[in-house]
Amino acid sequence: MLVDDFDFDLPAENIALRPASPRDSSRLLVVRPGLDSLLTDDHVVSLPDLLEPGDALVFNDTKVIPAQLLGFRTRDGVTAKVGVTLHQRASSCEWRAFVKPAKKLKVGDRVRFAFDEEGAGSAKLGAEVVEKSEAGDILFRFDRNAGDLDAAIAEVGHIPLPPYIAAKRAEDDQDRTDYQTVYAKYEGAVAAPTAGLHFTDELFAKLEARGIEKHFVTLHVGAGTFLPVKVDKTEDHKMHYEWGEVSAETAAALNEVRRRGNKVVSVGTTSLRILETAADEDGVIQPISKSTDIFITPGYKFRAIDALMTNFHLPKSTLFMLVSAFSGFEEMHKAYGHAIKNGYRFYSYGDSSLLFAKA
C-alpha cells in the first residue's frame, strides 16, 4: 500500500502537550467494526464496564530511561556538539543510538556527555564511536559498565519527549513522572508505552473488582518509534529491532483466557507487537525472549489479541498502519475524523481508544 493512504490532516490544537489529570479521566473512543454504531464516546475510567469478567488486559512493564544525551566531540582542537538518543542496548557497556548531526562523528571518535553545555568541561561519562551502520544509527562503547553506566546515564540524560512535544516546549521535572506508567518495572525503554499512562491504582482496583485479569509483558520501546516513514510504499519500510519478553507464566495464562472464550486485550501497540511475535500460526502464545522488528499493515492476520487499547497516532505512521490493520482501514479513517472533529487529544499525552477487531 502507499504510505500516503495513511495520511490525514491534524490541527495543532489536537496535539496534547500535557497529560490529563487524573490519568484515567482521559476520553476513550470505542471502535466496534461491524456494528451500526461503529463509534462510541466514553472515558478511560469506564473501561471496567466495557469488558467482561474473565477478560485479560496485557501491559508492557518497560521503564523509560533518560535516553536523550548531549554529547561533545573534540577533534583537532575543534569541539562539536551532538544530540544522541539511545535506542537499543547492545551489551553491558554498549548502546546503539541515533545522532544529530551524525556526520560530525566517525569511527574512533571519543564523545563526552554532560547534562548541559555548562558541564561539558567536567563531563565524567564518555564513549567511543565503534560503528556507523547503514541503517543510520551509531554504536557507542561507553567507559562504564552495567549498573555504573545506567546510573551515569540517569545523571546526565534527559527524558526523550516525542518530537511533536519537544518542538513546542522543553522537558521538565514533571515529565519524569508523567512519561512513566505507574507499573513501570524494567529499565530499557526510550519511549513510553503510552496507552498505559492512563492507568491509576484506583482504576486497577475497579478492574480487579470486575474480575478482569492483568498480565505483563516487556518490550523496550526504541527511538525508532519516532522515526518518520520515508518510503512511498509500506512494503519498503524497515522497522528497527526492539527487545521483548513474554514469560512462560504469562503465555500460559493468556492461552487459558482465550481457551475459555474470553478476550485478550492489549494495552498499547508495544504489548501487541511482542504478543504477535510470540504467537505461533495456531494463535498459541509461546514464551519468548528476543528482539522483534515485526511490522503490521492491513492484510496482517492477528493471532494473539482480541482488542487493543491505544492512543491516537501520527499521520502516515507505522502505528496508524497497525490500527488500520486491526480495526479496518476505512473504519479507522472514520474514527480519526470523528476524534479530530470532537476535540480528542492526540499522541503520547493524549486521549485513548478501545479498538475491537474487524472480522
Secondary structure, 3 states (H helix, E strand, C coil): CEHHHHCCCCCHHHECCCCCCCHHHCEEEEECCCCCCCEEEEEHHHHHHHCCCCCEEEEECEEECCCEEEEEEEECCEEEEEEEEEEEEEECCEEEEEEECHHHCCCCCEEEEECCHHHHHHCCEEEEEEEECCCCCEEEEECCCHHHHHHHHHHHCECCCCHHHHCCCCCCHHHHHHCCCCCCCEEEECCCCHHHHHCCHHHHHHHHHHCCEEEEEEECCCHHHHCCCCCCEHHHCCCCCEEEEECHHHHHHHHHHHHCCCCEEEECHHHHHHHHHHECCCCCECCEEEEECCCCCCCCCCCCCCEEEEECCCCCCHHHHHHHHHHCHHHHHHHHHHHHHCCCCECCCCCEEEEECCC
